[in-house]
Amino acid sequence: MFSQAESREIIRFDHQLYRSFLYCSGARLEHFEKALATNADAITIDLEDSIPLKLKHVARRETVELLRDQGRDARRPVFVKTNPISSPYGVADLEALAECDLAGFRIPKVDSAEEVDQVEGILKAAGFNGCVQLMIETAQGVLALERIAARGERTSLLIVGMQDLCNHLGCAREHVSFVLSHTVVCSRAAGLLPPVLSVVTSQDPAVLVRETLQGKERGCWGRLCVHPSQVDTINEIFTPTEREVERAARVIQIMEEAEENGRTAIRDEDGNYLSVWALDQANRTLAIAEALSRLHVPAVQAI
C-alpha cells in the first residue's frame, strides 16, 4: 500500500527554503536598503568577489557596523558571504560577524570536510545559531562533495559556483553539468535542502529563464542573483501555482481514500494512474508552499 505517513517522512525541510538571494556588495552598502525593498526572499552581503584586497578589512568593519546598528531586519533574512576559510580573511570574517544577528553565512570555495569542521568550530565558540551554506567551486571541492555534504550541524545547503568552477577546470559551463547532478544526490543523501543555483552570467532574460528552469528540473531550488531585475523571474519559477497546489491536495486525498478502502489500482479524475511517486510529488509541492508561507510572500502563484 501507499503510506501517506511514509511519504511525509521524506518530504520535510529542516531549514527555511528560499527562492531568491540578492547580492549586495560589502563595498557598496549604500545599496543595502534598496536590496531590502525588492521582492528577494533573502539578501546576501558579499565580502569576497566584489571586494578588492585593499578594501577587505574596511568592508568587513562597515558590514559589522551596519548589521549591529539595525539587527535582524524583519523585512528580509540577511546572509553574509565571507572570504574562503583558507584565505587570510575568512576566519576573521566569521569571528567578526558571528556576533551579528544573521540568518546565516555563505562560505565560498570549500575544498574539504575539514574546512567545514573549522567553520563549525568558530561558529560554535561564538554561539552562532544561524545556518551555513557551502559553495563548491574547485576540483578539490567536487571530489570531496560527499564528505562535505555530510558534515556540519549548521549546514543547510550546497551551491555549485559554476563560473569559478569552470575557470578552475578551464572548461565551459555545459561540460560540468554533471557536478550539479552529483550535488543534488549528495544533498539528498545528507538530508540537506536542494542545492541553490549560482548567479547567471548573461544579461539576457531568456538565458536566465532557460538556465533556471533547467536547474529546477535537475533538482535544484532557488537561485543567487546579482541584479534586482532578476528577482521576480526567479521567484515566479520557484513558486507553485494555485493549480499545482490544488492538484497536490487532491492527489493526497485520492491516495488516502484508496488506502482506507484497500484499493491498489488508483487513478485521478483524468484517468492517470497514481503511485507512491505521485504522493511524494504532491507532498513535496505542499511542503514547498508551506515553507514559502513562512516568508513575506504568497505561498502560491496566482494563475
ChimeraX commands (.cxc) that place a marker at each C-alpha (Angstrom):
marker #1 position 0.00,0.00,0.00 radius 0.5
marker #1 position 0.95,3.65,-0.36 radius 0.5
marker #1 position 1.58,5.13,3.05 radius 0.5
marker #1 position 0.95,8.86,3.42 radius 0.5
marker #1 position 3.00,8.85,6.63 radius 0.5
marker #1 position 6.00,7.28,4.92 radius 0.5
marker #1 position 5.93,9.88,2.16 radius 0.5
marker #1 position 5.64,12.78,4.58 radius 0.5
marker #1 position 8.62,11.45,6.48 radius 0.5
marker #1 position 10.72,12.06,3.36 radius 0.5
marker #1 position 9.40,15.49,2.42 radius 0.5
marker #1 position 10.47,17.85,5.16 radius 0.5
marker #1 position 12.70,20.90,5.34 radius 0.5
marker #1 position 14.86,21.30,8.43 radius 0.5
marker #1 position 15.92,24.79,7.28 radius 0.5
marker #1 position 13.99,27.61,5.68 radius 0.5
marker #1 position 13.53,27.29,1.93 radius 0.5
marker #1 position 14.28,30.39,-0.18 radius 0.5
marker #1 position 13.70,31.12,-3.86 radius 0.5
marker #1 position 15.97,34.12,-4.41 radius 0.5
marker #1 position 19.11,35.51,-2.77 radius 0.5
marker #1 position 20.03,39.03,-3.93 radius 0.5
marker #1 position 23.66,40.06,-3.58 radius 0.5
marker #1 position 24.73,43.41,-2.16 radius 0.5
marker #1 position 28.44,44.24,-2.23 radius 0.5
marker #1 position 30.09,44.95,1.09 radius 0.5
marker #1 position 31.87,47.79,-0.71 radius 0.5
marker #1 position 28.54,49.38,-1.75 radius 0.5
marker #1 position 26.44,49.14,1.38 radius 0.5
marker #1 position 24.52,52.23,0.35 radius 0.5
marker #1 position 22.61,49.78,-1.88 radius 0.5
marker #1 position 21.55,47.64,1.08 radius 0.5
marker #1 position 18.27,49.50,1.70 radius 0.5
marker #1 position 17.43,49.24,-2.00 radius 0.5
marker #1 position 18.02,45.48,-1.83 radius 0.5
marker #1 position 15.69,45.20,1.16 radius 0.5
marker #1 position 13.00,46.97,-0.85 radius 0.5
marker #1 position 12.99,44.30,-3.58 radius 0.5
marker #1 position 10.99,41.07,-3.65 radius 0.5
marker #1 position 14.07,38.95,-2.93 radius 0.5
marker #1 position 13.47,36.29,-0.27 radius 0.5
marker #1 position 16.87,36.99,1.29 radius 0.5
marker #1 position 19.78,39.42,0.94 radius 0.5
marker #1 position 23.43,38.37,0.85 radius 0.5
marker #1 position 26.17,40.87,1.66 radius 0.5
marker #1 position 29.26,39.84,-0.30 radius 0.5
marker #1 position 32.70,40.20,1.25 radius 0.5
marker #1 position 34.51,38.09,-1.35 radius 0.5
marker #1 position 34.36,38.56,-5.12 radius 0.5
marker #1 position 33.16,42.16,-5.18 radius 0.5
marker #1 position 35.75,43.47,-2.72 radius 0.5
marker #1 position 39.32,44.48,-3.77 radius 0.5
marker #1 position 42.01,43.10,-1.47 radius 0.5
marker #1 position 42.91,46.51,-0.09 radius 0.5
marker #1 position 39.28,47.05,0.99 radius 0.5
marker #1 position 38.66,43.67,2.65 radius 0.5
marker #1 position 39.12,44.97,6.20 radius 0.5
marker #1 position 37.08,48.11,5.50 radius 0.5
marker #1 position 34.17,46.13,4.01 radius 0.5
marker #1 position 34.15,43.74,6.97 radius 0.5
marker #1 position 34.15,46.56,9.50 radius 0.5
marker #1 position 31.39,48.52,7.74 radius 0.5
marker #1 position 29.27,45.38,7.37 radius 0.5
marker #1 position 29.58,44.65,11.09 radius 0.5
marker #1 position 28.59,48.24,11.89 radius 0.5
marker #1 position 25.60,48.09,9.57 radius 0.5
marker #1 position 24.28,44.82,10.96 radius 0.5
marker #1 position 24.86,45.77,14.59 radius 0.5
marker #1 position 23.01,49.05,14.13 radius 0.5
marker #1 position 19.93,47.53,12.57 radius 0.5
marker #1 position 19.88,43.99,13.98 radius 0.5
marker #1 position 17.98,41.37,12.04 radius 0.5
marker #1 position 15.71,43.23,9.65 radius 0.5
marker #1 position 12.17,41.86,9.81 radius 0.5
marker #1 position 11.70,42.57,6.11 radius 0.5
marker #1 position 14.32,40.14,4.84 radius 0.5
marker #1 position 16.70,37.48,6.20 radius 0.5
marker #1 position 20.32,38.59,5.73 radius 0.5
marker #1 position 23.25,36.32,4.91 radius 0.5
marker #1 position 26.93,37.19,4.59 radius 0.5
marker #1 position 29.21,35.61,2.03 radius 0.5
marker #1 position 32.63,35.52,3.66 radius 0.5
marker #1 position 36.00,35.01,2.09 radius 0.5
marker #1 position 37.20,31.39,1.82 radius 0.5
marker #1 position 38.09,29.88,5.17 radius 0.5
marker #1 position 41.52,29.02,3.74 radius 0.5
marker #1 position 42.23,32.66,2.80 radius 0.5
marker #1 position 43.84,35.27,5.07 radius 0.5
marker #1 position 40.42,36.86,5.58 radius 0.5
marker #1 position 37.89,34.04,6.05 radius 0.5
marker #1 position 38.41,33.28,9.74 radius 0.5
marker #1 position 38.36,36.98,10.65 radius 0.5
marker #1 position 35.12,37.42,8.68 radius 0.5
marker #1 position 33.41,34.67,10.65 radius 0.5
marker #1 position 34.72,35.79,14.04 radius 0.5
marker #1 position 33.70,39.42,13.46 radius 0.5
marker #1 position 30.23,38.71,12.08 radius 0.5
marker #1 position 29.19,35.71,14.19 radius 0.5
marker #1 position 28.01,38.14,16.88 radius 0.5
marker #1 position 25.61,39.81,14.44 radius 0.5
marker #1 position 22.00,38.69,14.12 radius 0.5
marker #1 position 22.30,36.95,10.74 radius 0.5
marker #1 position 20.20,34.27,9.11 radius 0.5
marker #1 position 23.41,32.56,8.06 radius 0.5
marker #1 position 26.79,32.52,6.34 radius 0.5
marker #1 position 27.76,31.51,2.83 radius 0.5
marker #1 position 31.25,30.02,2.67 radius 0.5
marker #1 position 32.92,30.04,-0.78 radius 0.5
marker #1 position 35.45,27.59,-2.23 radius 0.5
marker #1 position 35.01,24.83,0.33 radius 0.5
marker #1 position 37.51,22.11,-0.56 radius 0.5
marker #1 position 37.24,19.60,2.28 radius 0.5
marker #1 position 35.18,18.33,5.20 radius 0.5
marker #1 position 37.93,19.59,7.49 radius 0.5
marker #1 position 37.18,23.14,6.39 radius 0.5
marker #1 position 33.55,22.57,7.33 radius 0.5
marker #1 position 34.71,21.41,10.76 radius 0.5
marker #1 position 36.77,24.59,11.10 radius 0.5
marker #1 position 33.76,26.77,10.27 radius 0.5
marker #1 position 31.62,24.81,12.73 radius 0.5
marker #1 position 34.19,25.25,15.48 radius 0.5
marker #1 position 34.37,29.02,15.04 radius 0.5
marker #1 position 30.60,29.47,14.96 radius 0.5
marker #1 position 30.01,27.14,17.91 radius 0.5
marker #1 position 32.54,29.05,20.00 radius 0.5
marker #1 position 30.77,32.30,19.12 radius 0.5
marker #1 position 27.34,30.88,19.95 radius 0.5
marker #1 position 26.05,31.49,16.43 radius 0.5
marker #1 position 22.69,29.81,15.77 radius 0.5
marker #1 position 22.15,30.56,12.08 radius 0.5
marker #1 position 22.73,28.23,9.15 radius 0.5
marker #1 position 25.69,27.75,6.82 radius 0.5
marker #1 position 25.65,27.47,3.04 radius 0.5
marker #1 position 28.68,25.86,1.40 radius 0.5
marker #1 position 29.92,26.71,-2.09 radius 0.5
marker #1 position 31.69,24.12,-4.26 radius 0.5
marker #1 position 33.94,25.92,-6.73 radius 0.5
marker #1 position 37.07,23.82,-7.26 radius 0.5
marker #1 position 38.05,20.34,-8.40 radius 0.5
marker #1 position 39.04,19.50,-4.82 radius 0.5
marker #1 position 35.59,20.50,-3.61 radius 0.5
marker #1 position 33.91,18.34,-6.24 radius 0.5
marker #1 position 35.96,15.30,-5.25 radius 0.5
marker #1 position 35.10,15.86,-1.57 radius 0.5
marker #1 position 31.41,16.61,-2.17 radius 0.5
marker #1 position 30.00,13.58,-0.41 radius 0.5
marker #1 position 32.02,14.20,2.76 radius 0.5
marker #1 position 31.37,17.95,2.69 radius 0.5
marker #1 position 27.60,17.43,2.41 radius 0.5
marker #1 position 27.56,15.05,5.37 radius 0.5
marker #1 position 29.47,17.43,7.70 radius 0.5
marker #1 position 28.32,20.34,9.81 radius 0.5
marker #1 position 25.34,20.71,12.14 radius 0.5
marker #1 position 24.60,24.14,10.69 radius 0.5
marker #1 position 24.96,23.21,7.01 radius 0.5
marker #1 position 21.65,23.87,5.25 radius 0.5
marker #1 position 22.53,23.60,1.56 radius 0.5
marker #1 position 25.21,23.44,-1.11 radius 0.5
marker #1 position 25.83,25.77,-4.05 radius 0.5
marker #1 position 27.93,24.94,-7.10 radius 0.5
marker #1 position 29.72,28.15,-8.11 radius 0.5
marker #1 position 29.61,27.34,-11.80 radius 0.5
marker #1 position 31.70,30.24,-13.10 radius 0.5
marker #1 position 34.54,29.78,-10.60 radius 0.5
marker #1 position 34.46,26.02,-11.11 radius 0.5
marker #1 position 34.65,26.40,-14.89 radius 0.5
marker #1 position 37.53,28.84,-14.51 radius 0.5
marker #1 position 39.32,26.38,-12.25 radius 0.5
marker #1 position 38.80,23.48,-14.67 radius 0.5
marker #1 position 39.28,25.50,-17.84 radius 0.5
marker #1 position 36.02,24.37,-19.43 radius 0.5
marker #1 position 32.61,25.67,-20.50 radius 0.5
marker #1 position 29.56,25.53,-18.19 radius 0.5
marker #1 position 27.77,22.89,-20.25 radius 0.5
marker #1 position 30.60,20.43,-19.56 radius 0.5
marker #1 position 30.25,20.49,-15.77 radius 0.5
marker #1 position 26.51,19.95,-15.50 radius 0.5
marker #1 position 27.24,16.52,-14.02 radius 0.5
marker #1 position 28.61,18.30,-10.93 radius 0.5
marker #1 position 25.21,19.89,-10.36 radius 0.5
marker #1 position 23.51,16.49,-10.62 radius 0.5
marker #1 position 26.04,14.95,-8.23 radius 0.5
marker #1 position 25.44,17.81,-5.78 radius 0.5
marker #1 position 21.69,17.12,-5.88 radius 0.5
marker #1 position 22.35,13.47,-5.00 radius 0.5
marker #1 position 24.82,14.29,-2.19 radius 0.5
marker #1 position 22.46,16.89,-0.75 radius 0.5
marker #1 position 19.54,14.47,-0.74 radius 0.5
marker #1 position 21.60,11.72,0.87 radius 0.5
marker #1 position 22.82,14.09,3.60 radius 0.5
marker #1 position 19.33,15.44,4.35 radius 0.5
marker #1 position 20.13,18.96,3.17 radius 0.5
marker #1 position 17.91,21.34,1.25 radius 0.5
marker #1 position 18.15,21.06,-2.54 radius 0.5
marker #1 position 21.17,22.89,-3.99 radius 0.5
marker #1 position 20.75,26.55,-4.92 radius 0.5
marker #1 position 21.73,27.70,-8.42 radius 0.5
marker #1 position 24.60,30.17,-8.70 radius 0.5
marker #1 position 24.37,33.50,-10.50 radius 0.5
marker #1 position 23.71,33.65,-14.23 radius 0.5
marker #1 position 26.44,35.49,-16.15 radius 0.5
marker #1 position 24.34,36.55,-19.14 radius 0.5
marker #1 position 22.21,39.70,-19.05 radius 0.5
marker #1 position 19.73,38.12,-21.47 radius 0.5
marker #1 position 16.43,37.47,-19.62 radius 0.5
marker #1 position 15.78,34.45,-21.85 radius 0.5
marker #1 position 19.03,32.86,-20.66 radius 0.5
marker #1 position 18.02,33.44,-17.04 radius 0.5
marker #1 position 14.69,31.71,-17.61 radius 0.5
marker #1 position 16.17,28.81,-19.57 radius 0.5
marker #1 position 19.03,28.09,-17.16 radius 0.5
marker #1 position 16.81,28.44,-14.09 radius 0.5
marker #1 position 14.19,26.06,-15.46 radius 0.5
marker #1 position 16.91,23.57,-16.38 radius 0.5
marker #1 position 18.36,23.78,-12.88 radius 0.5
marker #1 position 14.94,23.27,-11.33 radius 0.5
marker #1 position 14.41,20.18,-13.50 radius 0.5
marker #1 position 17.75,18.84,-12.26 radius 0.5
marker #1 position 16.54,19.07,-8.66 radius 0.5
marker #1 position 17.84,22.47,-7.55 radius 0.5
marker #1 position 15.72,25.02,-5.74 radius 0.5
marker #1 position 16.32,28.78,-5.67 radius 0.5
marker #1 position 18.95,30.98,-7.28 radius 0.5
marker #1 position 21.54,33.60,-6.42 radius 0.5
marker #1 position 21.05,36.90,-8.27 radius 0.5
marker #1 position 23.18,39.99,-8.76 radius 0.5
marker #1 position 20.54,42.42,-10.02 radius 0.5
marker #1 position 17.04,43.26,-8.75 radius 0.5
marker #1 position 15.63,42.77,-12.26 radius 0.5
marker #1 position 16.29,39.01,-11.93 radius 0.5
marker #1 position 14.37,38.54,-8.68 radius 0.5
marker #1 position 10.78,38.39,-9.89 radius 0.5
marker #1 position 11.60,35.92,-12.68 radius 0.5
marker #1 position 13.38,33.60,-10.26 radius 0.5
marker #1 position 10.59,33.85,-7.70 radius 0.5
marker #1 position 7.96,33.02,-10.28 radius 0.5
marker #1 position 9.81,29.90,-11.45 radius 0.5
marker #1 position 10.16,28.58,-7.90 radius 0.5
marker #1 position 6.63,29.38,-6.69 radius 0.5
marker #1 position 4.00,26.64,-7.03 radius 0.5
marker #1 position 0.90,27.78,-8.90 radius 0.5
marker #1 position -2.56,27.61,-7.34 radius 0.5
marker #1 position -3.41,24.81,-9.75 radius 0.5
marker #1 position -0.34,22.80,-8.72 radius 0.5
marker #1 position -1.18,23.16,-5.02 radius 0.5
marker #1 position -4.83,22.25,-5.57 radius 0.5
marker #1 position -3.86,19.20,-7.62 radius 0.5
marker #1 position -1.35,18.11,-4.96 radius 0.5
marker #1 position -4.00,18.29,-2.24 radius 0.5
marker #1 position -6.42,16.33,-4.42 radius 0.5
marker #1 position -3.84,13.61,-5.18 radius 0.5
marker #1 position -3.23,13.16,-1.45 radius 0.5
marker #1 position -6.96,12.94,-0.81 radius 0.5
marker #1 position -7.43,10.31,-3.54 radius 0.5
marker #1 position -4.49,8.24,-2.25 radius 0.5
marker #1 position -5.72,8.39,1.34 radius 0.5
marker #1 position -9.21,7.30,0.31 radius 0.5
marker #1 position -7.74,4.45,-1.74 radius 0.5
marker #1 position -5.64,3.30,1.21 radius 0.5
marker #1 position -8.66,3.34,3.52 radius 0.5
marker #1 position -10.67,1.27,1.02 radius 0.5
marker #1 position -7.86,-1.17,0.27 radius 0.5
marker #1 position -7.59,-0.23,-3.42 radius 0.5
marker #1 position -4.26,-0.58,-5.21 radius 0.5
marker #1 position -5.13,0.46,-8.78 radius 0.5
marker #1 position -5.62,4.20,-8.29 radius 0.5
marker #1 position -6.41,6.87,-10.87 radius 0.5
marker #1 position -7.05,10.60,-10.68 radius 0.5
marker #1 position -10.02,12.39,-12.27 radius 0.5
marker #1 position -8.23,12.48,-15.62 radius 0.5
marker #1 position -7.67,8.73,-15.63 radius 0.5
marker #1 position -3.94,8.90,-14.87 radius 0.5
marker #1 position -2.55,6.12,-12.69 radius 0.5
marker #1 position -1.22,7.25,-9.32 radius 0.5
marker #1 position 1.57,5.56,-7.40 radius 0.5
marker #1 position 3.83,6.40,-4.50 radius 0.5
marker #1 position 5.87,8.75,-6.71 radius 0.5
marker #1 position 2.73,10.86,-7.25 radius 0.5
marker #1 position 2.20,11.00,-3.50 radius 0.5
marker #1 position 5.80,12.08,-2.92 radius 0.5
marker #1 position 5.49,14.75,-5.60 radius 0.5
marker #1 position 2.25,16.03,-4.10 radius 0.5
marker #1 position 3.71,16.16,-0.61 radius 0.5
marker #1 position 6.77,17.99,-1.93 radius 0.5
marker #1 position 4.58,20.63,-3.58 radius 0.5
marker #1 position 2.62,21.21,-0.37 radius 0.5
marker #1 position 5.81,21.27,1.71 radius 0.5
marker #1 position 7.26,23.94,-0.58 radius 0.5
marker #1 position 4.08,26.02,-0.38 radius 0.5
marker #1 position 4.12,25.69,3.41 radius 0.5
marker #1 position 7.78,26.75,3.60 radius 0.5
marker #1 position 7.15,29.78,1.39 radius 0.5
marker #1 position 4.19,30.77,3.56 radius 0.5
marker #1 position 6.67,31.44,6.38 radius 0.5
marker #1 position 8.29,34.16,4.27 radius 0.5
marker #1 position 6.90,37.58,3.46 radius 0.5
marker #1 position 5.42,36.37,0.17 radius 0.5
marker #1 position 2.29,34.50,-1.02 radius 0.5
marker #1 position 2.79,30.72,-0.79 radius 0.5
marker #1 position 1.32,30.14,-4.25 radius 0.5
marker #1 position 1.38,31.89,-7.55 radius 0.5
marker #1 position -1.93,33.20,-8.84 radius 0.5
marker #1 position -2.93,31.99,-12.30 radius 0.5
marker link #1:1,2 radius 0.2
marker link #1:2,3 radius 0.2
marker link #1:3,4 radius 0.2
marker link #1:4,5 radius 0.2
marker link #1:5,6 radius 0.2
marker link #1:6,7 radius 0.2
marker link #1:7,8 radius 0.2
marker link #1:8,9 radius 0.2
marker link #1:9,10 radius 0.2
marker link #1:10,11 radius 0.2
marker link #1:11,12 radius 0.2
marker link #1:12,13 radius 0.2
marker link #1:13,14 radius 0.2
marker link #1:14,15 radius 0.2
marker link #1:15,16 radius 0.2
marker link #1:16,17 radius 0.2
marker link #1:17,18 radius 0.2
marker link #1:18,19 radius 0.2
marker link #1:19,20 radius 0.2
marker link #1:20,21 radius 0.2
marker link #1:21,22 radius 0.2
marker link #1:22,23 radius 0.2
marker link #1:23,24 radius 0.2
marker link #1:24,25 radius 0.2
marker link #1:25,26 radius 0.2
marker link #1:26,27 radius 0.2
marker link #1:27,28 radius 0.2
marker link #1:28,29 radius 0.2
marker link #1:29,30 radius 0.2
marker link #1:30,31 radius 0.2
marker link #1:31,32 radius 0.2
marker link #1:32,33 radius 0.2
marker link #1:33,34 radius 0.2
marker link #1:34,35 radius 0.2
marker link #1:35,36 radius 0.2
marker link #1:36,37 radius 0.2
marker link #1:37,38 radius 0.2
marker link #1:38,39 radius 0.2
marker link #1:39,40 radius 0.2
marker link #1:40,41 radius 0.2
marker link #1:41,42 radius 0.2
marker link #1:42,43 radius 0.2
marker link #1:43,44 radius 0.2
marker link #1:44,45 radius 0.2
marker link #1:45,46 radius 0.2
marker link #1:46,47 radius 0.2
marker link #1:47,48 radius 0.2
marker link #1:48,49 radius 0.2
marker link #1:49,50 radius 0.2
marker link #1:50,51 radius 0.2
marker link #1:51,52 radius 0.2
marker link #1:52,53 radius 0.2
marker link #1:53,54 radius 0.2
marker link #1:54,55 radius 0.2
marker link #1:55,56 radius 0.2
marker link #1:56,57 radius 0.2
marker link #1:57,58 radius 0.2
marker link #1:58,59 radius 0.2
marker link #1:59,60 radius 0.2
marker link #1:60,61 radius 0.2
marker link #1:61,62 radius 0.2
marker link #1:62,63 radius 0.2
marker link #1:63,64 radius 0.2
marker link #1:64,65 radius 0.2
marker link #1:65,66 radius 0.2
marker link #1:66,67 radius 0.2
marker link #1:67,68 radius 0.2
marker link #1:68,69 radius 0.2
marker link #1:69,70 radius 0.2
marker link #1:70,71 radius 0.2
marker link #1:71,72 radius 0.2
marker link #1:72,73 radius 0.2
marker link #1:73,74 radius 0.2
marker link #1:74,75 radius 0.2
marker link #1:75,76 radius 0.2
marker link #1:76,77 radius 0.2
marker link #1:77,78 radius 0.2
marker link #1:78,79 radius 0.2
marker link #1:79,80 radius 0.2
marker link #1:80,81 radius 0.2
marker link #1:81,82 radius 0.2
marker link #1:82,83 radius 0.2
marker link #1:83,84 radius 0.2
marker link #1:84,85 radius 0.2
marker link #1:85,86 radius 0.2
marker link #1:86,87 radius 0.2
marker link #1:87,88 radius 0.2
marker link #1:88,89 radius 0.2
marker link #1:89,90 radius 0.2
marker link #1:90,91 radius 0.2
marker link #1:91,92 radius 0.2
marker link #1:92,93 radius 0.2
marker link #1:93,94 radius 0.2
marker link #1:94,95 radius 0.2
marker link #1:95,96 radius 0.2
marker link #1:96,97 radius 0.2
marker link #1:97,98 radius 0.2
marker link #1:98,99 radius 0.2
marker link #1:99,100 radius 0.2
marker link #1:100,101 radius 0.2
marker link #1:101,102 radius 0.2
marker link #1:102,103 radius 0.2
marker link #1:103,104 radius 0.2
marker link #1:104,105 radius 0.2
marker link #1:105,106 radius 0.2
marker link #1:106,107 radius 0.2
marker link #1:107,108 radius 0.2
marker link #1:108,109 radius 0.2
marker link #1:109,110 radius 0.2
marker link #1:110,111 radius 0.2
marker link #1:111,112 radius 0.2
marker link #1:112,113 radius 0.2
marker link #1:113,114 radius 0.2
marker link #1:114,115 radius 0.2
marker link #1:115,116 radius 0.2
marker link #1:116,117 radius 0.2
marker link #1:117,118 radius 0.2
marker link #1:118,119 radius 0.2
marker link #1:119,120 radius 0.2
marker link #1:120,121 radius 0.2
marker link #1:121,122 radius 0.2
marker link #1:122,123 radius 0.2
marker link #1:123,124 radius 0.2
marker link #1:124,125 radius 0.2
marker link #1:125,126 radius 0.2
marker link #1:126,127 radius 0.2
marker link #1:127,128 radius 0.2
marker link #1:128,129 radius 0.2
marker link #1:129,130 radius 0.2
marker link #1:130,131 radius 0.2
marker link #1:131,132 radius 0.2
marker link #1:132,133 radius 0.2
marker link #1:133,134 radius 0.2
marker link #1:134,135 radius 0.2
marker link #1:135,136 radius 0.2
marker link #1:136,137 radius 0.2
marker link #1:137,138 radius 0.2
marker link #1:138,139 radius 0.2
marker link #1:139,140 radius 0.2
marker link #1:140,141 radius 0.2
marker link #1:141,142 radius 0.2
marker link #1:142,143 radius 0.2
marker link #1:143,144 radius 0.2
marker link #1:144,145 radius 0.2
marker link #1:145,146 radius 0.2
marker link #1:146,147 radius 0.2
marker link #1:147,148 radius 0.2
marker link #1:148,149 radius 0.2
marker link #1:149,150 radius 0.2
marker link #1:150,151 radius 0.2
marker link #1:151,152 radius 0.2
marker link #1:152,153 radius 0.2
marker link #1:153,154 radius 0.2
marker link #1:154,155 radius 0.2
marker link #1:155,156 radius 0.2
marker link #1:156,157 radius 0.2
marker link #1:157,158 radius 0.2
marker link #1:158,159 radius 0.2
marker link #1:159,160 radius 0.2
marker link #1:160,161 radius 0.2
marker link #1:161,162 radius 0.2
marker link #1:162,163 radius 0.2
marker link #1:163,164 radius 0.2
marker link #1:164,165 radius 0.2
marker link #1:165,166 radius 0.2
marker link #1:166,167 radius 0.2
marker link #1:167,168 radius 0.2
marker link #1:168,169 radius 0.2
marker link #1:169,170 radius 0.2
marker link #1:170,171 radius 0.2
marker link #1:171,172 radius 0.2
marker link #1:172,173 radius 0.2
marker link #1:173,174 radius 0.2
marker link #1:174,175 radius 0.2
marker link #1:175,176 radius 0.2
marker link #1:176,177 radius 0.2
marker link #1:177,178 radius 0.2
marker link #1:178,179 radius 0.2
marker link #1:179,180 radius 0.2
marker link #1:180,181 radius 0.2
marker link #1:181,182 radius 0.2
marker link #1:182,183 radius 0.2
marker link #1:183,184 radius 0.2
marker link #1:184,185 radius 0.2
marker link #1:185,186 radius 0.2
marker link #1:186,187 radius 0.2
marker link #1:187,188 radius 0.2
marker link #1:188,189 radius 0.2
marker link #1:189,190 radius 0.2
marker link #1:190,191 radius 0.2
marker link #1:191,192 radius 0.2
marker link #1:192,193 radius 0.2
marker link #1:193,194 radius 0.2
marker link #1:194,195 radius 0.2
marker link #1:195,196 radius 0.2
marker link #1:196,197 radius 0.2
marker link #1:197,198 radius 0.2
marker link #1:198,199 radius 0.2
marker link #1:199,200 radius 0.2
marker link #1:200,201 radius 0.2
marker link #1:201,202 radius 0.2
marker link #1:202,203 radius 0.2
marker link #1:203,204 radius 0.2
marker link #1:204,205 radius 0.2
marker link #1:205,206 radius 0.2
marker link #1:206,207 radius 0.2
marker link #1:207,208 radius 0.2
marker link #1:208,209 radius 0.2
marker link #1:209,210 radius 0.2
marker link #1:210,211 radius 0.2
marker link #1:211,212 radius 0.2
marker link #1:212,213 radius 0.2
marker link #1:213,214 radius 0.2
marker link #1:214,215 radius 0.2
marker link #1:215,216 radius 0.2
marker link #1:216,217 radius 0.2
marker link #1:217,218 radius 0.2
marker link #1:218,219 radius 0.2
marker link #1:219,220 radius 0.2
marker link #1:220,221 radius 0.2
marker link #1:221,222 radius 0.2
marker link #1:222,223 radius 0.2
marker link #1:223,224 radius 0.2
marker link #1:224,225 radius 0.2
marker link #1:225,226 radius 0.2
marker link #1:226,227 radius 0.2
marker link #1:227,228 radius 0.2
marker link #1:228,229 radius 0.2
marker link #1:229,230 radius 0.2
marker link #1:230,231 radius 0.2
marker link #1:231,232 radius 0.2
marker link #1:232,233 radius 0.2
marker link #1:233,234 radius 0.2
marker link #1:234,235 radius 0.2
marker link #1:235,236 radius 0.2
marker link #1:236,237 radius 0.2
marker link #1:237,238 radius 0.2
marker link #1:238,239 radius 0.2
marker link #1:239,240 radius 0.2
marker link #1:240,241 radius 0.2
marker link #1:241,242 radius 0.2
marker link #1:242,243 radius 0.2
marker link #1:243,244 radius 0.2
marker link #1:244,245 radius 0.2
marker link #1:245,246 radius 0.2
marker link #1:246,247 radius 0.2
marker link #1:247,248 radius 0.2
marker link #1:248,249 radius 0.2
marker link #1:249,250 radius 0.2
marker link #1:250,251 radius 0.2
marker link #1:251,252 radius 0.2
marker link #1:252,253 radius 0.2
marker link #1:253,254 radius 0.2
marker link #1:254,255 radius 0.2
marker link #1:255,256 radius 0.2
marker link #1:256,257 radius 0.2
marker link #1:257,258 radius 0.2
marker link #1:258,259 radius 0.2
marker link #1:259,260 radius 0.2
marker link #1:260,261 radius 0.2
marker link #1:261,262 radius 0.2
marker link #1:262,263 radius 0.2
marker link #1:263,264 radius 0.2
marker link #1:264,265 radius 0.2
marker link #1:265,266 radius 0.2
marker link #1:266,267 radius 0.2
marker link #1:267,268 radius 0.2
marker link #1:268,269 radius 0.2
marker link #1:269,270 radius 0.2
marker link #1:270,271 radius 0.2
marker link #1:271,272 radius 0.2
marker link #1:272,273 radius 0.2
marker link #1:273,274 radius 0.2
marker link #1:274,275 radius 0.2
marker link #1:275,276 radius 0.2
marker link #1:276,277 radius 0.2
marker link #1:277,278 radius 0.2
marker link #1:278,279 radius 0.2
marker link #1:279,280 radius 0.2
marker link #1:280,281 radius 0.2
marker link #1:281,282 radius 0.2
marker link #1:282,283 radius 0.2
marker link #1:283,284 radius 0.2
marker link #1:284,285 radius 0.2
marker link #1:285,286 radius 0.2
marker link #1:286,287 radius 0.2
marker link #1:287,288 radius 0.2
marker link #1:288,289 radius 0.2
marker link #1:289,290 radius 0.2
marker link #1:290,291 radius 0.2
marker link #1:291,292 radius 0.2
marker link #1:292,293 radius 0.2
marker link #1:293,294 radius 0.2
marker link #1:294,295 radius 0.2
marker link #1:295,296 radius 0.2
marker link #1:296,297 radius 0.2
marker link #1:297,298 radius 0.2
marker link #1:298,299 radius 0.2
marker link #1:299,300 radius 0.2
marker link #1:300,301 radius 0.2
marker link #1:301,302 radius 0.2
marker link #1:302,303 radius 0.2
view
